[in-house]
Amino acid sequence: MFNPNPRQLAGIKAILFAACLLPLLRLGWGAWNDELGANPIEFVTRSLGTWTLNFLLVTLTVTPLRKASGWLWLTRIRRMLGLFAFFYVVLHLSSYLWLDQFFDWTAIGKDILKRPFITVGMAAFMLLVPLAATSNNAMIRRLGGRRWQALHRSIYVIGIFAVTHYWWLVKKDVALPGVYAATLGVLLALRVLWRYQEKQKLRAGAVQRNAPGTVIPITSKR
């Protein structure tokens, strides 16, 4: 089992951080060399949105990968991946507000109300803001572990909203959104299965403790 020491983990995080910036560097390179196609604004906005969705799904993949591999250290990089999802969604939203709408707030408000894919996209962004704001140790201590975990479970809803946003945006050729939807479905189904298995174990334990003739050991409290 691979268990990196602190120095190795720092190296892994540094490499991962650099890798997470590659999509943005690619867009910058494309803009510099005029390689973003006939509609560069649409290309940039959609690319940033796609990478937001990529990082959301990768973040949700960390737990299944940890359970399958036994690499507990993977949880140490999950926060970084989640924050990069927020980083790219901020860029995605900024490109829409600035490059597409030129900060015309009246038009933006009408767009949000009239176009369902923008409505659900904005809802996903608003739900992601508190997750990013509480992704630090100080907020975990302040909220308490249980409340913090309950808040961050909203990433499941965010994932559903993000995939819906993409699906409704594409409209006709939904092959790629379908792949994202299927991937998210598997990731969510695994969590439902784990929750069911945990409940079954708790139920079996309760039945065993309450079975006739079961001797419950008495332990002293120290």
RAQUIGI-V389292 format. One record per run of one state. SS is the DSSP state (H for helix, E for strand, - for the rest). FROM is the first residue (numbers start at 0). TO is the last residue. If there is no record, write none. Layout:
ss from to
SS FROM TO
SS FROM TO
//
This chain:
ss from to
- 0 4
H 5 19
- 20 20
H 21 31
- 32 38
H 39 68
- 69 70
H 71 99
- 100 103
H 104 113
- 114 114
H 115 132
- 133 135
H 136 142
- 143 143
H 144 151
- 152 153
H 154 169
- 170 173
H 174 209
- 210 221
//
